[in-house]
Every structure is written in structure tokens, then in C-alpha cells.
Amino acid sequence: MKNKSTGAPKVTGFPMRLPALMPTVLAMAFAGFAGFTGVASAQIKVGVTVSATGPAASLGIPEKNTFALLPTQIGGKSVQYIVLDDASDTTTAVKNTRKLLSEDNVDVVIGSTVTPNSLAMIDIASESETPMISMAASAAIVEPVDAKRRWVFKTPQNDSHMATAITGHMADRGIKTVAFIGFADAYGEGWYREFTKLAELRKIKVVANERFARNDTSVTGQVLKIMGANPDAVLIAGSGTPAALPQKTLKERGYKGTMYQTHGVANNDFLRVCGKDCEGTWLPAGPLLVADQLPDSNPVKKSALTYKNAYEKAYGAGSVSTFGGHAWDAGQLLVVAMPEALKKAQPGTKEFRKALRDAIEGVKNHPESQGIVNMSPTDHLGLDQRSRVMVQISDGKWKLAGDAK
């Protein structure tokens, strides 16, 4: 069902309807779905959980909107997208995933928007032997590809992938010391782990390590510690509008060094909230963010503009977001993989879910909004250096600064 005002799929909550006299349903929902096989269906069902409300809403809303743009027919089968809101909450994301599997009998799960939610969903996807495509950044979601993660894929660039670009840029600019402040959750921890490993290799000293919550309203204490360390640069490892808080506080306190953000802020809501305090900030980002500025020789330009034009036609000029691109790219993986899976089995069955997993893992040389995808049994992201560029915030806009190293 679609929202008449936006055309986007209607987002519903988690209906608590598990009849007391249905032990098999209870077993599937709460004991790992071990016996779930399903029956063949004429329709492919795609279950989605996004953070359309809560601290990550500026990321989740464009993702939710994007599912209305995806094809409703693939490989001769109709496709239903069941979109739920997890409110940026890990527990709700888990409930949504269980509901999508046990009640809606979906063939694949897409979600969630943020790293903590996605990490919490992995066990459920693995236990039910259902392919899952995350729209969150942490490399830990898909690495290593073990018995659990063989069912899990993702579309955003890894934190490790982007940390390489940031540390390379810092080294080229002669930065010797850096302070780190990140989310007090798996996103921040993942970034700190990957960034510090690469900073050490490039002889960059991390002189402060601070954390803040996504819903914090003050980071004065953390910023004072950073100011006391007097670093050449500061890296803020947050996502969406909450990542503006440390930067605005640093500016208010008179910090004059170089500022870096992660690709987690690459949307216009961040620019709006951060305002003039983000002028001059550097970040690595997917090519989609600056698609119009890419040279025609860039192999991602055409596929990035395809999504950008489709989104802005539906939602208005300037509305496109790299986070919506993550949802689009998840959909494009299914466009390629579903016809292959349908050659082996029918939707609604265990055999189809396995065939779909295998087909996603076999995607090669596929252009998407963020890069060229080459999946493999050991790489469930499939992106390379073509999926990132360096960007600087200039005059309140994203400015392409060149390819990231």
C-alpha cells in the first residue's frame, strides 16, 4: 500500500499478533526459524526495515522513499516490498526482522539503516537461511564471510575502505596528530578500530579518543579534552545530523585545525544543520554525492545519474541522498540476482532463498549508484576504489576534490 502524498510504500509498525495456539509460529519467531521452509509463491516478497524516525531519520527517510522507485516486476514475477520503520532502535529492528520472516514469509531482508541494527539482525538472517542486504557501513557486518555472514551482504562502502582515503588525504597534507570523536556504538567503534590501524601505518598519531551518543545535546566535555590535546586535525565518526554537534561545538570553542567527517554525513540535511561551521570540511563519499561533477570518463557517473534523476523526478530537485542510493543499490542487486535464482526455485521456498543468496554472491561488473560491484565468496560488498571520491564542503555545497587514494 502506498502513501498518497509521497508515493512511497506505507510504513507500518510491528503488529504483535502471534496466536497462543500456534506453537510452530512461536518457534519460528523466537527459536531461530530452524524449521522454516515455506511454500512456493507466485510473488517475490522483499522485507525492509529502515530507520525512518529517530536519530538516523535523515538517513532512513531517503532509503524508505527509494523503495517506491524499485521495479515491481522482476523475472516475470511481481515483487512486493514490505517496508517497516525501526525508529533507529536495535530492538525494534530485530522485531521487524522476525515479523518479516515469520509472518510475511519474505524471500530476502534489506536493512537496516545503521550499523548497530544491522549487526543485531545477522543471527536472525543466518538462522532462517535468508539473504540479508544491509544499508549500513561497518565492515563487521560482512567480514569475515563466515557461516553466519555467508547470508549477509551490504551496499555502503566499508568504514575500512573510507578510512584508507581519509588517512591518505591527511598524510598528503602533512597532518601529524589527530583527535577522534565518534558515536558510542558499533559505528564509532568500527571507525576507531579501522582508522587507528591505518593512521599508525601512515605515522599519524591519535592524541584523543572521545565518544558521544546519537541523541546527545552537548559534547562540551569531550571537545574540551580534544582542544587540550591541540591536534592538527579532528575526525568525527558519526552519521546524519547528529554528527554536526561535535563540529559546531569545536568551532564555538575556537578550534582552527582541519576537520574531517565520514561518508555517514553525505546528505543535505547535514549541511543544513551544520551550516557555516562545516565550511572547509573534508570527507570521502560515494560518487553519487557529486554525480554531476564527475568527469564523463568516470565509470560510475552514468549509473549514479540514473538513480539521481529518478529520485529527483519523484521527490524534487536537490533531494537525492547517498543513503537513498544504498537502498537503490540493494534493489539493483536483486534485479540482477532474482532472474538467476528463479531458474532454480520458486519464491516462498528455502530453495529460492538459497538460490538468491548464491546469485547475489555471483554478481559481477555491475554498475550501481555508488560503484562497480564484484561480489565473491569472500567479499560480500564488492566495491573497489571506484566507489569513493574526496569531497570538500565549500559555500555550503559538496565540491568534488578528486579521486580518493
Secondary structure as a PSIPRED ss2 file (coil, helix, strand):
# PSIPRED VFORMAT (PSIPRED V4.0)

   1 M C   1.000  0.000  0.000
   2 K E   0.000  0.000  1.000
   3 N C   1.000  0.000  0.000
   4 K C   1.000  0.000  0.000
   5 S C   1.000  0.000  0.000
   6 T C   1.000  0.000  0.000
   7 G C   1.000  0.000  0.000
   8 A C   1.000  0.000  0.000
   9 P E   0.000  0.000  1.000
  10 K C   1.000  0.000  0.000
  11 V C   1.000  0.000  0.000
  12 T E   0.000  0.000  1.000
  13 G C   1.000  0.000  0.000
  14 F C   1.000  0.000  0.000
  15 P C   1.000  0.000  0.000
  16 M C   1.000  0.000  0.000
  17 R C   1.000  0.000  0.000
  18 L C   1.000  0.000  0.000
  19 P C   1.000  0.000  0.000
  20 A C   1.000  0.000  0.000
  21 L C   1.000  0.000  0.000
  22 M C   1.000  0.000  0.000
  23 P H   0.000  1.000  0.000
  24 T H   0.000  1.000  0.000
  25 V H   0.000  1.000  0.000
  26 L H   0.000  1.000  0.000
  27 A H   0.000  1.000  0.000
  28 M H   0.000  1.000  0.000
  29 A H   0.000  1.000  0.000
  30 F H   0.000  1.000  0.000
  31 A C   1.000  0.000  0.000
  32 G C   1.000  0.000  0.000
  33 F C   1.000  0.000  0.000
  34 A C   1.000  0.000  0.000
  35 G C   1.000  0.000  0.000
  36 F C   1.000  0.000  0.000
  37 T C   1.000  0.000  0.000
  38 G C   1.000  0.000  0.000
  39 V C   1.000  0.000  0.000
  40 A C   1.000  0.000  0.000
  41 S C   1.000  0.000  0.000
  42 A C   1.000  0.000  0.000
  43 Q E   0.000  0.000  1.000
  44 I E   0.000  0.000  1.000
  45 K E   0.000  0.000  1.000
  46 V E   0.000  0.000  1.000
  47 G E   0.000  0.000  1.000
  48 V E   0.000  0.000  1.000
  49 T E   0.000  0.000  1.000
  50 V E   0.000  0.000  1.000
  51 S C   1.000  0.000  0.000
  52 A C   1.000  0.000  0.000
  53 T C   1.000  0.000  0.000
  54 G C   1.000  0.000  0.000
  55 P C   1.000  0.000  0.000
  56 A C   1.000  0.000  0.000
  57 A H   0.000  1.000  0.000
  58 S H   0.000  1.000  0.000
  59 L H   0.000  1.000  0.000
  60 G H   0.000  1.000  0.000
  61 I H   0.000  1.000  0.000
  62 P H   0.000  1.000  0.000
  63 E H   0.000  1.000  0.000
  64 K H   0.000  1.000  0.000
  65 N H   0.000  1.000  0.000
  66 T H   0.000  1.000  0.000
  67 F H   0.000  1.000  0.000
  68 A H   0.000  1.000  0.000
  69 L H   0.000  1.000  0.000
  70 L C   1.000  0.000  0.000
  71 P C   1.000  0.000  0.000
  72 T C   1.000  0.000  0.000
  73 Q E   0.000  0.000  1.000
  74 I E   0.000  0.000  1.000
  75 G C   1.000  0.000  0.000
  76 G C   1.000  0.000  0.000
  77 K E   0.000  0.000  1.000
  78 S E   0.000  0.000  1.000
  79 V E   0.000  0.000  1.000
  80 Q E   0.000  0.000  1.000
  81 Y E   0.000  0.000  1.000
  82 I E   0.000  0.000  1.000
  83 V E   0.000  0.000  1.000
  84 L E   0.000  0.000  1.000
  85 D E   0.000  0.000  1.000
  86 D C   1.000  0.000  0.000
  87 A C   1.000  0.000  0.000
  88 S C   1.000  0.000  0.000
  89 D C   1.000  0.000  0.000
  90 T H   0.000  1.000  0.000
  91 T H   0.000  1.000  0.000
  92 T H   0.000  1.000  0.000
  93 A H   0.000  1.000  0.000
  94 V H   0.000  1.000  0.000
  95 K H   0.000  1.000  0.000
  96 N H   0.000  1.000  0.000
  97 T H   0.000  1.000  0.000
  98 R H   0.000  1.000  0.000
  99 K H   0.000  1.000  0.000
 100 L H   0.000  1.000  0.000
 101 L H   0.000  1.000  0.000
 102 S H   0.000  1.000  0.000
 103 E C   1.000  0.000  0.000
 104 D C   1.000  0.000  0.000
 105 N C   1.000  0.000  0.000
 106 V C   1.000  0.000  0.000
 107 D C   1.000  0.000  0.000
 108 V E   0.000  0.000  1.000
 109 V E   0.000  0.000  1.000
 110 I E   0.000  0.000  1.000
 111 G E   0.000  0.000  1.000
 112 S C   1.000  0.000  0.000
 113 T C   1.000  0.000  0.000
 114 V C   1.000  0.000  0.000
 115 T H   0.000  1.000  0.000
 116 P H   0.000  1.000  0.000
 117 N H   0.000  1.000  0.000
 118 S H   0.000  1.000  0.000
 119 L H   0.000  1.000  0.000
 120 A H   0.000  1.000  0.000
 121 M H   0.000  1.000  0.000
 122 I H   0.000  1.000  0.000
 123 D H   0.000  1.000  0.000
 124 I H   0.000  1.000  0.000
 125 A H   0.000  1.000  0.000
 126 S H   0.000  1.000  0.000
 127 E H   0.000  1.000  0.000
 128 S H   0.000  1.000  0.000
 129 E C   1.000  0.000  0.000
 130 T C   1.000  0.000  0.000
 131 P C   1.000  0.000  0.000
 132 M E   0.000  0.000  1.000
 133 I E   0.000  0.000  1.000
 134 S E   0.000  0.000  1.000
 135 M C   1.000  0.000  0.000
 136 A C   1.000  0.000  0.000
 137 A C   1.000  0.000  0.000
 138 S C   1.000  0.000  0.000
 139 A H   0.000  1.000  0.000
 140 A H   0.000  1.000  0.000
 141 I H   0.000  1.000  0.000
 142 V C   1.000  0.000  0.000
 143 E C   1.000  0.000  0.000
 144 P C   1.000  0.000  0.000
 145 V C   1.000  0.000  0.000
 146 D C   1.000  0.000  0.000
 147 A C   1.000  0.000  0.000
 148 K C   1.000  0.000  0.000
 149 R H   0.000  1.000  0.000
 150 R H   0.000  1.000  0.000
 151 W H   0.000  1.000  0.000
 152 V E   0.000  0.000  1.000
 153 F E   0.000  0.000  1.000
 154 K E   0.000  0.000  1.000
 155 T C   1.000  0.000  0.000
 156 P C   1.000  0.000  0.000
 157 Q C   1.000  0.000  0.000
 158 N C   1.000  0.000  0.000
 159 D H   0.000  1.000  0.000
 160 S H   0.000  1.000  0.000
 161 H H   0.000  1.000  0.000
 162 M H   0.000  1.000  0.000
 163 A H   0.000  1.000  0.000
 164 T H   0.000  1.000  0.000
 165 A H   0.000  1.000  0.000
 166 I H   0.000  1.000  0.000
 167 T H   0.000  1.000  0.000
 168 G H   0.000  1.000  0.000
 169 H H   0.000  1.000  0.000
 170 M H   0.000  1.000  0.000
 171 A H   0.000  1.000  0.000
 172 D H   0.000  1.000  0.000
 173 R C   1.000  0.000  0.000
 174 G C   1.000  0.000  0.000
 175 I C   1.000  0.000  0.000
 176 K C   1.000  0.000  0.000
 177 T E   0.000  0.000  1.000
 178 V E   0.000  0.000  1.000
 179 A E   0.000  0.000  1.000
 180 F E   0.000  0.000  1.000
 181 I E   0.000  0.000  1.000
 182 G E   0.000  0.000  1.000
 183 F E   0.000  0.000  1.000
 184 A C   1.000  0.000  0.000
 185 D C   1.000  0.000  0.000
 186 A H   0.000  1.000  0.000
 187 Y H   0.000  1.000  0.000
 188 G H   0.000  1.000  0.000
 189 E H   0.000  1.000  0.000
 190 G H   0.000  1.000  0.000
 191 W H   0.000  1.000  0.000
 192 Y H   0.000  1.000  0.000
 193 R H   0.000  1.000  0.000
 194 E H   0.000  1.000  0.000
 195 F H   0.000  1.000  0.000
 196 T H   0.000  1.000  0.000
 197 K H   0.000  1.000  0.000
 198 L H   0.000  1.000  0.000
 199 A H   0.000  1.000  0.000
 200 E H   0.000  1.000  0.000
 201 L H   0.000  1.000  0.000
 202 R C   1.000  0.000  0.000
 203 K C   1.000  0.000  0.000
 204 I C   1.000  0.000  0.000
 205 K E   0.000  0.000  1.000
 206 V E   0.000  0.000  1.000
 207 V E   0.000  0.000  1.000
 208 A E   0.000  0.000  1.000
 209 N E   0.000  0.000  1.000
 210 E E   0.000  0.000  1.000
 211 R E   0.000  0.000  1.000
 212 F E   0.000  0.000  1.000
 213 A C   1.000  0.000  0.000
 214 R C   1.000  0.000  0.000
 215 N C   1.000  0.000  0.000
 216 D C   1.000  0.000  0.000
 217 T C   1.000  0.000  0.000
 218 S C   1.000  0.000  0.000
 219 V C   1.000  0.000  0.000
 220 T H   0.000  1.000  0.000
 221 G H   0.000  1.000  0.000
 222 Q H   0.000  1.000  0.000
 223 V H   0.000  1.000  0.000
 224 L H   0.000  1.000  0.000
 225 K H   0.000  1.000  0.000
 226 I H   0.000  1.000  0.000
 227 M H   0.000  1.000  0.000
 228 G H   0.000  1.000  0.000
 229 A H   0.000  1.000  0.000
 230 N C   1.000  0.000  0.000
 231 P C   1.000  0.000  0.000
 232 D C   1.000  0.000  0.000
 233 A E   0.000  0.000  1.000
 234 V E   0.000  0.000  1.000
 235 L E   0.000  0.000  1.000
 236 I E   0.000  0.000  1.000
 237 A E   0.000  0.000  1.000
 238 G C   1.000  0.000  0.000
 239 S C   1.000  0.000  0.000
 240 G C   1.000  0.000  0.000
 241 T H   0.000  1.000  0.000
 242 P H   0.000  1.000  0.000
 243 A H   0.000  1.000  0.000
 244 A H   0.000  1.000  0.000
 245 L H   0.000  1.000  0.000
 246 P H   0.000  1.000  0.000
 247 Q H   0.000  1.000  0.000
 248 K H   0.000  1.000  0.000
 249 T H   0.000  1.000  0.000
 250 L H   0.000  1.000  0.000
 251 K H   0.000  1.000  0.000
 252 E H   0.000  1.000  0.000
 253 R C   1.000  0.000  0.000
 254 G C   1.000  0.000  0.000
 255 Y C   1.000  0.000  0.000
 256 K C   1.000  0.000  0.000
 257 G C   1.000  0.000  0.000
 258 T E   0.000  0.000  1.000
 259 M E   0.000  0.000  1.000
 260 Y E   0.000  0.000  1.000
 261 Q E   0.000  0.000  1.000
 262 T C   1.000  0.000  0.000
 263 H H   0.000  1.000  0.000
 264 G H   0.000  1.000  0.000
 265 V H   0.000  1.000  0.000
 266 A C   1.000  0.000  0.000
 267 N C   1.000  0.000  0.000
 268 N H   0.000  1.000  0.000
 269 D H   0.000  1.000  0.000
 270 F H   0.000  1.000  0.000
 271 L H   0.000  1.000  0.000
 272 R H   0.000  1.000  0.000
 273 V H   0.000  1.000  0.000
 274 C H   0.000  1.000  0.000
 275 G H   0.000  1.000  0.000
 276 K H   0.000  1.000  0.000
 277 D H   0.000  1.000  0.000
 278 C H   0.000  1.000  0.000
 279 E C   1.000  0.000  0.000
 280 G C   1.000  0.000  0.000
 281 T C   1.000  0.000  0.000
 282 W E   0.000  0.000  1.000
 283 L E   0.000  0.000  1.000
 284 P E   0.000  0.000  1.000
 285 A E   0.000  0.000  1.000
 286 G C   1.000  0.000  0.000
 287 P H   0.000  1.000  0.000
 288 L H   0.000  1.000  0.000
 289 L H   0.000  1.000  0.000
 290 V H   0.000  1.000  0.000
 291 A H   0.000  1.000  0.000
 292 D H   0.000  1.000  0.000
 293 Q H   0.000  1.000  0.000
 294 L C   1.000  0.000  0.000
 295 P C   1.000  0.000  0.000
 296 D C   1.000  0.000  0.000
 297 S C   1.000  0.000  0.000
 298 N C   1.000  0.000  0.000
 299 P C   1.000  0.000  0.000
 300 V C   1.000  0.000  0.000
 301 K H   0.000  1.000  0.000
 302 K H   0.000  1.000  0.000
 303 S H   0.000  1.000  0.000
 304 A H   0.000  1.000  0.000
 305 L H   0.000  1.000  0.000
 306 T H   0.000  1.000  0.000
 307 Y H   0.000  1.000  0.000
 308 K H   0.000  1.000  0.000
 309 N H   0.000  1.000  0.000
 310 A H   0.000  1.000  0.000
 311 Y H   0.000  1.000  0.000
 312 E H   0.000  1.000  0.000
 313 K H   0.000  1.000  0.000
 314 A H   0.000  1.000  0.000
 315 Y H   0.000  1.000  0.000
 316 G C   1.000  0.000  0.000
 317 A C   1.000  0.000  0.000
 318 G C   1.000  0.000  0.000
 319 S C   1.000  0.000  0.000
 320 V C   1.000  0.000  0.000
 321 S C   1.000  0.000  0.000
 322 T H   0.000  1.000  0.000
 323 F H   0.000  1.000  0.000
 324 G H   0.000  1.000  0.000
 325 G H   0.000  1.000  0.000
 326 H H   0.000  1.000  0.000
 327 A H   0.000  1.000  0.000
 328 W H   0.000  1.000  0.000
 329 D H   0.000  1.000  0.000
 330 A H   0.000  1.000  0.000
 331 G H   0.000  1.000  0.000
 332 Q H   0.000  1.000  0.000
 333 L H   0.000  1.000  0.000
 334 L H   0.000  1.000  0.000
 335 V H   0.000  1.000  0.000
 336 V H   0.000  1.000  0.000
 337 A H   0.000  1.000  0.000
 338 M H   0.000  1.000  0.000
 339 P H   0.000  1.000  0.000
 340 E H   0.000  1.000  0.000
 341 A H   0.000  1.000  0.000
 342 L H   0.000  1.000  0.000
 343 K C   1.000  0.000  0.000
 344 K C   1.000  0.000  0.000
 345 A C   1.000  0.000  0.000
 346 Q C   1.000  0.000  0.000
 347 P C   1.000  0.000  0.000
 348 G C   1.000  0.000  0.000
 349 T C   1.000  0.000  0.000
 350 K H   0.000  1.000  0.000
 351 E H   0.000  1.000  0.000
 352 F H   0.000  1.000  0.000
 353 R H   0.000  1.000  0.000
 354 K H   0.000  1.000  0.000
 355 A H   0.000  1.000  0.000
 356 L H   0.000  1.000  0.000
 357 R H   0.000  1.000  0.000
 358 D H   0.000  1.000  0.000
 359 A H   0.000  1.000  0.000
 360 I H   0.000  1.000  0.000
 361 E H   0.000  1.000  0.000
 362 G C   1.000  0.000  0.000
 363 V C   1.000  0.000  0.000
 364 K C   1.000  0.000  0.000
 365 N C   1.000  0.000  0.000
 366 H E   0.000  0.000  1.000
 367 P E   0.000  0.000  1.000
 368 E C   1.000  0.000  0.000
 369 S C   1.000  0.000  0.000
 370 Q C   1.000  0.000  0.000
 371 G C   1.000  0.000  0.000
 372 I E   0.000  0.000  1.000
 373 V E   0.000  0.000  1.000
 374 N C   1.000  0.000  0.000
 375 M C   1.000  0.000  0.000
 376 S E   0.000  0.000  1.000
 377 P C   1.000  0.000  0.000
 378 T C   1.000  0.000  0.000
 379 D E   0.000  0.000  1.000
 380 H C   1.000  0.000  0.000
 381 L C   1.000  0.000  0.000
 382 G C   1.000  0.000  0.000
 383 L C   1.000  0.000  0.000
 384 D C   1.000  0.000  0.000
 385 Q H   0.000  1.000  0.000
 386 R H   0.000  1.000  0.000
 387 S H   0.000  1.000  0.000
 388 R C   1.000  0.000  0.000
 389 V E   0.000  0.000  1.000
 390 M E   0.000  0.000  1.000
 391 V E   0.000  0.000  1.000
 392 Q E   0.000  0.000  1.000
 393 I E   0.000  0.000  1.000
 394 S E   0.000  0.000  1.000
 395 D C   1.000  0.000  0.000
 396 G C   1.000  0.000  0.000
 397 K E   0.000  0.000  1.000
 398 W E   0.000  0.000  1.000
 399 K E   0.000  0.000  1.000
 400 L E   0.000  0.000  1.000
 401 A E   0.000  0.000  1.000
 402 G E   0.000  0.000  1.000
 403 D E   0.000  0.000  1.000
 404 A C   1.000  0.000  0.000
 405 K C   1.000  0.000  0.000
